[in-house]
């Protein structure tokens, strides 16, 4: 039972990691835009 749960968690983590590779570039752009907005508010 523990082994099947561990394998299920490993498969889920692996799938999430593979899917995240495609979205990390978009996430990076969003974080960069957020940082720019914070800088603009700080300079005002």
C-alpha positions in Angstrom: 0.0 0.0 0.0 2.7 2.5 0.9 4.6 1.7 -2.2 1.6 2.4 -4.5 1.0 5.7 -2.7 4.6 6.6 -3.1 4.6 5.7 -6.8 1.4 7.8 -7.3 2.9 10.8 -5.6 6.1 10.4 -7.7 4.0 10.2 -10.9 2.0 13.3 -9.9 5.1 15.3 -9.1 6.8 14.3 -12.3 3.8 15.2 -14.4 3.5 18.6 -12.6 7.1 19.2 -13.2 6.9 18.4 -16.9 3.8 20.7 -17.3 5.5 23.5 -15.4 8.4 23.6 -17.9 6.0 25.1 -20.5 4.6 27.7 -18.1 7.7 28.8 -16.3 8.6 31.4 -19.0 5.1 32.9 -18.6 5.4 32.9 -14.9 8.8 34.7 -15.1 7.2 37.4 -17.3 4.4 37.9 -14.8 6.8 38.2 -11.9 8.9 40.7 -13.8 5.8 42.9 -14.6 4.8 42.7 -10.9 8.3 43.8 -9.9 8.1 46.8 -12.3 4.8 47.9 -10.8 6.2 47.7 -7.3 9.2 49.8 -8.4 6.9 52.4 -9.9 4.8 52.6 -6.8 8.0 52.9 -4.6 9.3 55.8 -6.7 6.1 57.8 -6.4 
